[in-house]
Each structure stands twice: as structure tokens, then as C-alpha cells.
Amino acid sequence: MKDLLNENQYYEYKFKNKNDAIKAKNMLDGVQLMSFDINDDNISNGELAVDSGKKNMSKYHNMIMKQFKPIN
């Protein structure tokens, strides 16, 4: 049986611009007590991926969606 990621544990974002992606990353860095794995390899193109491991990050996802309105 294959393990599936919980939808509240992994998110990929495509922001309108690099600045919004950086602001969202900085917000998540501010809550690093949650120890999220943030992939910002393509942040210059406005892309950010977040893996929260076994933690539920739906609260932070909602904050990102409300504040930065990513494309996806």
C-alpha cells in the first residue's frame, strides 16, 4: 500500500511575482517552530513548495491564500 500525503501537509504555490513568494516564505519562516520543509528553489519565478511533515498547516495555508492570493 502506498502512503499518500495528507492534503493539509503539502502545498505548492505559484505567486503573481517573486516579492509575494518571498513575503510568504518569510511568514512561514516566522513560524518555524512548526519546522516546515520549505523548497524555494524557484522562488525567483514566484514558486514555493511547503511540506509540513506530519503537522497540519491548513491554518498557514489559509493565511497565505488570503494575504498573497497565489495563482494556484
Secondary structure, DSSP 8 states (H G I E B T S, - for coil): ------TTTEEEEE-SSHHHHHHHHHHHHHTGGG--EEE-TTGGGTEEEEE-TTS--HHHHHHHHHHH----
